[in-house]
Amino acid sequence: MVDFSFTDADKKIAALAREEAEIARGYSRHYDKHEDEIEPKMFDEVKDRPDPLEVLDSLESETSGRVIVEHLVTMETARGDVRMRRIKRHLGDKIVNYAGTEEQRKLFGNKLLSIAMTEPGAGSDPSMIRGTARCDDATGEWVLNAEKIYCSAFGASDGAFVFVRGPEKNGVRPFMGFVVEKGAPGLVELGQVKKMGIRSWDTADFVLQDCRVPAINKIDVDFKKTMIVFNGTRPGVAAMGLAIAGSLLEFTREKLFGKDHAIDYAKGIRTRSAIEDRLIRLEALYEATLLTILRCKWLEHRDGTNNGATKVEAAMSKALGGKAARKITQGCMELLGPEGLSEDYLAEKWFRDARIFDIFEGAGDVNRLIVARSLLDYSQKELN
């Protein structure tokens, strides 16, 4: 039996993250209106406060496990809409650190590298990637050409891990990965993307035009090795979406009933109001989704991210998390009515923010395919 009760250390670290999130909410509307701005590395308000992740370093032996507590911090931080501290690890440098050589880890392992996979026409289906790489035999350099869009954290990064197609072999153009640092010749930055929601989220586009990188920048990964990193991040993204939905759920409850009103869950459906009954259903969806995500993180803590079961659980949590975020926020806005659309509150912002979490880091339909293939023992070609 899995025990999801938290230790005192878990609660302490999560509480620190939630306190910072409450401070961060003061900046929510500003960055919603000024999406071209990238938040500072650290806001002044938290410079004298303990960093929750540094506290985790000192208390890790007293916690339920690092990956579980990191997930709790991620979830609490998402409630604030704006990060008071920039994250210290990105997806690109994670790939370098687990798949790169010792020399590559020394060169790039401590740099902040976003991951650049998505291209126009190649969103949820990486097989549609058309970016290319060719080797210049005269110089030993690789020449890259691609247009990459929606690159999370690229604006504040040192560069990106770029996923493209290599030279054709036996009629197939294999996937290849390269580290492209900012300032590389041929890298053209296009700036922040205009978005409907999560406008404070650093999201940038760039183009590679005959971009030359040294041979050492080529990381020995294929499609499968690259996808492993998402086993760990998909539940985290699902948790972020759920946290935003939870913020709107709390606001809706307080707006409709006041802070001191407690719903009597023991009352039968015939004695509860229709609004109370609907809120209970939304709360139940929230709790079920949270438990699914926690179970996935518990499995990751136990087995790591390379385990096949972890991959399926990660897909399950992401599919359910994205769907729950959209369903909960939609239900809350219906209950709030016109008041939910007022910019005097953050409700309409949370509603916009939640929409993306069923799309990025693997769309819901794609993750359901991953689960279905596992349950039915189908290959990707048999069920696509």
ROMILUM-714527 format. One record per residue (C-alpha): x, y, z. Coordinates in steps of 0.02 Angstrom, whole numbers, m for minus. Layout:
BEGIN
{u X	v Y	w Z}
...
This chain:
BEGIN
{u 0	v 0	w 0}
{u 62	v 174	w m45}
{u 54	v 299	w 98}
{u 34	v 476	w 33}
{u 43	v 560	w 203}
{u 182	v 690	w 209}
{u 323	v 705	w 333}
{u 352	v 862	w 437}
{u 497	v 906	w 322}
{u 385	v 887	w 168}
{u 258	v 1005	w 245}
{u 389	v 1132	w 297}
{u 465	v 1142	w 123}
{u 295	v 1150	w 38}
{u 241	v 1289	w 158}
{u 395	v 1392	w 113}
{u 352	v 1375	w m72}
{u 171	v 1424	w m41}
{u 223	v 1579	w 56}
{u 329	v 1633	w m91}
{u 182	v 1600	w m207}
{u 74	v 1718	w m106}
{u 206	v 1854	w m130}
{u 218	v 1813	w m316}
{u 33	v 1842	w m343}
{u 66	v 2027	w m324}
{u 156	v 2019	w m492}
{u 30	v 1908	w m582}
{u m65	v 2044	w m673}
{u 92	v 2142	w m715}
{u 172	v 1999	w m811}
{u 5	v 1954	w m888}
{u 6	v 2129	w m964}
{u 194	v 2135	w m1001}
{u 233	v 1966	w m1075}
{u 390	v 2028	w m1164}
{u 474	v 2051	w m996}
{u 573	v 1907	w m921}
{u 567	v 1898	w m731}
{u 729	v 1937	w m638}
{u 838	v 1794	w m581}
{u 773	v 1826	w m405}
{u 647	v 1952	w m340}
{u 701	v 2067	w m198}
{u 560	v 2004	w m86}
{u 636	v 1830	w m73}
{u 822	v 1871	w m63}
{u 821	v 1852	w 126}
{u 701	v 1704	w 126}
{u 761	v 1522	w 125}
{u 754	v 1441	w m46}
{u 636	v 1290	w m30}
{u 748	v 1183	w m140}
{u 902	v 1226	w m38}
{u 806	v 1179	w 119}
{u 767	v 1015	w 32}
{u 954	v 985	w 9}
{u 979	v 995	w 198}
{u 822	v 897	w 247}
{u 814	v 768	w 107}
{u 839	v 619	w 225}
{u 685	v 675	w 323}
{u 572	v 692	w 171}
{u 468	v 569	w 69}
{u 599	v 581	w m69}
{u 680	v 717	w m174}
{u 574	v 697	w m331}
{u 413	v 696	w m228}
{u 457	v 855	w m132}
{u 521	v 941	w m289}
{u 351	v 905	w m362}
{u 265	v 983	w m211}
{u 373	v 1139	w m229}
{u 331	v 1148	w m414}
{u 147	v 1136	w m376}
{u 149	v 1268	w m239}
{u 255	v 1384	w m346}
{u 129	v 1371	w m488}
{u m4	v 1444	w m374}
{u 90	v 1609	w m379}
{u 85	v 1621	w m570}
{u 259	v 1704	w m571}
{u 420	v 1620	w m515}
{u 509	v 1719	w m380}
{u 668	v 1622	w m419}
{u 721	v 1552	w m587}
{u 737	v 1364	w m599}
{u 916	v 1300	w m596}
{u 895	v 1154	w m715}
{u 813	v 1147	w m886}
{u 766	v 1001	w m998}
{u 912	v 1026	w m1117}
{u 1048	v 1018	w m984}
{u 962	v 866	w m907}
{u 985	v 776	w m1073}
{u 1168	v 827	w m1081}
{u 1199	v 767	w m904}
{u 1126	v 593	w m930}
{u 1172	v 562	w m1113}
{u 1329	v 666	w m1142}
{u 1510	v 614	w m1126}
{u 1614	v 671	w m978}
{u 1690	v 808	w m1085}
{u 1518	v 868	w m1142}
{u 1455	v 870	w m963}
{u 1603	v 979	w m914}
{u 1571	v 1097	w m1059}
{u 1381	v 1108	w m1056}
{u 1318	v 1020	w m899}
{u 1315	v 1178	w m793}
{u 1236	v 1287	w m927}
{u 1050	v 1320	w m934}
{u 987	v 1239	w m1094}
{u 807	v 1236	w m1151}
{u 746	v 1100	w m1267}
{u 697	v 1144	w m1445}
{u 591	v 1012	w m1530}
{u 432	v 1096	w m1592}
{u 428	v 1165	w m1768}
{u 288	v 1238	w m1874}
{u 189	v 1085	w m1925}
{u 279	v 973	w m1800}
{u 200	v 998	w m1630}
{u 134	v 842	w m1546}
{u 208	v 732	w m1682}
{u 400	v 740	w m1676}
{u 409	v 626	w m1828}
{u 360	v 781	w m1930}
{u 520	v 874	w m1880}
{u 603	v 941	w m2038}
{u 754	v 1033	w m1965}
{u 916	v 965	w m2037}
{u 1097	v 936	w m1990}
{u 1242	v 900	w m2107}
{u 1427	v 879	w m2072}
{u 1552	v 993	w m2157}
{u 1695	v 871	w m2186}
{u 1816	v 1012	w m2221}
{u 1797	v 1092	w m2049}
{u 1723	v 949	w m1947}
{u 1580	v 1063	w m1898}
{u 1395	v 1025	w m1906}
{u 1283	v 1144	w m2005}
{u 1106	v 1159	w m1939}
{u 951	v 1230	w m2023}
{u 785	v 1236	w m1932}
{u 645	v 1346	w m1866}
{u 604	v 1310	w m1684}
{u 450	v 1379	w m1596}
{u 376	v 1382	w m1420}
{u 543	v 1347	w m1334}
{u 511	v 1357	w m1148}
{u 641	v 1455	w m1047}
{u 746	v 1498	w m1201}
{u 744	v 1685	w m1165}
{u 837	v 1663	w m1000}
{u 940	v 1512	w m1054}
{u 1120	v 1499	w m1113}
{u 1062	v 1406	w m1267}
{u 962	v 1254	w m1317}
{u 971	v 1068	w m1350}
{u 907	v 1062	w m1529}
{u 825	v 908	w m1604}
{u 841	v 891	w m1795}
{u 858	v 762	w m1933}
{u 1031	v 700	w m1983}
{u 1100	v 646	w m2153}
{u 1001	v 510	w m2241}
{u 1052	v 329	w m2211}
{u 965	v 186	w m2303}
{u 819	v 301	w m2345}
{u 798	v 362	w m2166}
{u 848	v 529	w m2090}
{u 889	v 488	w m1908}
{u 853	v 605	w m1763}
{u 1005	v 697	w m1695}
{u 1031	v 815	w m1549}
{u 1149	v 964	w m1534}
{u 1191	v 1096	w m1406}
{u 1174	v 1268	w m1484}
{u 1238	v 1408	w m1372}
{u 1178	v 1586	w m1389}
{u 1294	v 1687	w m1497}
{u 1325	v 1542	w m1616}
{u 1341	v 1603	w m1797}
{u 1176	v 1574	w m1886}
{u 1067	v 1575	w m1730}
{u 932	v 1709	w m1750}
{u 826	v 1744	w m1596}
{u 646	v 1797	w m1634}
{u 595	v 1850	w m1459}
{u 450	v 1804	w m1345}
{u 292	v 1725	w m1413}
{u 124	v 1812	w m1393}
{u 11	v 1692	w m1298}
{u m167	v 1680	w m1234}
{u m116	v 1618	w m1061}
{u 37	v 1587	w m949}
{u 106	v 1750	w m1018}
{u 240	v 1759	w m884}
{u 308	v 1593	w m949}
{u 470	v 1624	w m1046}
{u 427	v 1557	w m1220}
{u 534	v 1605	w m1369}
{u 559	v 1563	w m1553}
{u 722	v 1556	w m1650}
{u 790	v 1509	w m1821}
{u 949	v 1416	w m1867}
{u 1016	v 1477	w m2035}
{u 1170	v 1377	w m2084}
{u 1212	v 1379	w m1898}
{u 1384	v 1303	w m1869}
{u 1426	v 1208	w m1711}
{u 1583	v 1107	w m1667}
{u 1578	v 917	w m1670}
{u 1585	v 913	w m1479}
{u 1411	v 992	w m1477}
{u 1332	v 835	w m1549}
{u 1251	v 733	w m1408}
{u 1236	v 544	w m1433}
{u 1047	v 529	w m1420}
{u 908	v 463	w m1529}
{u 721	v 492	w m1517}
{u 695	v 363	w m1380}
{u 837	v 427	w m1270}
{u 774	v 605	w m1287}
{u 596	v 559	w m1241}
{u 653	v 479	w m1076}
{u 673	v 651	w m998}
{u 486	v 683	w m1017}
{u 444	v 537	w m903}
{u 498	v 648	w m760}
{u 428	v 814	w m821}
{u 254	v 765	w m881}
{u 184	v 738	w m705}
{u 263	v 902	w m651}
{u 177	v 997	w m791}
{u 13	v 910	w m749}
{u 37	v 965	w m568}
{u 63	v 1145	w m622}
{u m99	v 1144	w m720}
{u m189	v 1065	w m574}
{u m117	v 1196	w m454}
{u m186	v 1337	w m563}
{u m355	v 1249	w m568}
{u m345	v 1230	w m378}
{u m317	v 1417	w m359}
{u m474	v 1454	w m459}
{u m570	v 1320	w m363}
{u m523	v 1402	w m196}
{u m569	v 1574	w m262}
{u m738	v 1511	w m324}
{u m779	v 1429	w m158}
{u m736	v 1587	w m61}
{u m827	v 1701	w m183}
{u m987	v 1599	w m177}
{u m990	v 1552	w 7}
{u m863	v 1661	w 98}
{u m701	v 1608	w 184}
{u m786	v 1541	w 339}
{u m914	v 1429	w 253}
{u m878	v 1243	w 264}
{u m968	v 1124	w 148}
{u m1050	v 981	w 240}
{u m990	v 831	w 142}
{u m1093	v 712	w 249}
{u m1257	v 786	w 189}
{u m1348	v 688	w 56}
{u m1366	v 752	w m121}
{u m1548	v 798	w m88}
{u m1503	v 917	w 53}
{u m1357	v 1004	w m33}
{u m1378	v 1150	w m151}
{u m1340	v 1123	w m335}
{u m1189	v 1238	w m320}
{u m1121	v 1141	w m171}
{u m1145	v 978	w m264}
{u m1053	v 1042	w m416}
{u m909	v 1108	w m313}
{u m893	v 939	w m227}
{u m882	v 854	w m396}
{u m745	v 974	w m452}
{u m652	v 947	w m288}
{u m664	v 758	w m312}
{u m588	v 773	w m486}
{u m449	v 881	w m412}
{u m409	v 754	w m275}
{u m414	v 604	w m394}
{u m295	v 691	w m513}
{u m177	v 741	w m372}
{u m167	v 561	w m312}
{u m129	v 501	w m489}
{u 15	v 625	w m502}
{u 81	v 581	w m329}
{u 80	v 396	w m371}
{u 180	v 432	w m529}
{u 309	v 531	w m429}
{u 317	v 393	w m299}
{u 355	v 267	w m438}
{u 488	v 385	w m507}
{u 564	v 398	w m333}
{u 567	v 208	w m321}
{u 613	v 157	w m499}
{u 683	v 310	w m588}
{u 619	v 380	w m754}
{u 686	v 244	w m869}
{u 562	v 112	w m813}
{u 424	v 68	w m936}
{u 290	v 77	w m802}
{u 348	v 251	w m754}
{u 326	v 305	w m935}
{u 146	v 245	w m936}
{u 107	v 322	w m766}
{u 184	v 487	w m825}
{u 71	v 483	w m978}
{u m80	v 443	w m870}
{u m46	v 586	w m750}
{u m17	v 710	w m892}
{u m174	v 658	w m986}
{u m281	v 667	w m829}
{u m197	v 825	w m763}
{u m224	v 925	w m922}
{u m404	v 868	w m937}
{u m440	v 906	w m753}
{u m363	v 1080	w m765}
{u m477	v 1125	w m909}
{u m633	v 1044	w m836}
{u m611	v 1121	w m663}
{u m576	v 1296	w m727}
{u m721	v 1286	w m850}
{u m838	v 1231	w m711}
{u m780	v 1371	w m596}
{u m806	v 1504	w m727}
{u m983	v 1442	w m757}
{u m1019	v 1454	w m571}
{u m943	v 1628	w m556}
{u m1037	v 1698	w m704}
{u m994	v 1873	w m771}
{u m896	v 1912	w m612}
{u m767	v 1783	w m663}
{u m724	v 1887	w m817}
{u m677	v 2043	w m718}
{u m493	v 2090	w m718}
{u m516	v 2146	w m538}
{u m486	v 1963	w m499}
{u m365	v 1832	w m566}
{u m503	v 1708	w m609}
{u m507	v 1745	w m796}
{u m317	v 1737	w m801}
{u m314	v 1567	w m718}
{u m446	v 1509	w m841}
{u m336	v 1563	w m988}
{u m179	v 1492	w m908}
{u m253	v 1319	w m881}
{u m295	v 1291	w m1065}
{u m116	v 1254	w m1118}
{u m87	v 1113	w m994}
{u m186	v 989	w m1100}
{u m74	v 1030	w m1248}
{u 110	v 1054	w m1209}
{u 232	v 926	w m1138}
{u 133	v 798	w m1238}
{u m47	v 831	w m1288}
{u m183	v 734	w m1196}
{u m226	v 629	w m1348}
{u m43	v 580	w m1374}
{u m25	v 527	w m1193}
{u m184	v 424	w m1205}
{u m108	v 335	w m1354}
{u 45	v 293	w m1249}
{u m66	v 218	w m1114}
{u m173	v 124	w m1240}
{u m22	v 47	w m1327}
{u 41	v m17	w m1160}
{u m126	v m90	w m1107}
{u m163	v m170	w m1275}
{u 18	v m216	w m1316}
{u 16	v m123	w m1481}
{u 164	v m44	w m1567}
{u 167	v 138	w m1623}
{u 132	v 83	w m1802}
{u m16	v m26	w m1749}
{u m99	v 111	w m1646}
{u m68	v 289	w m1703}
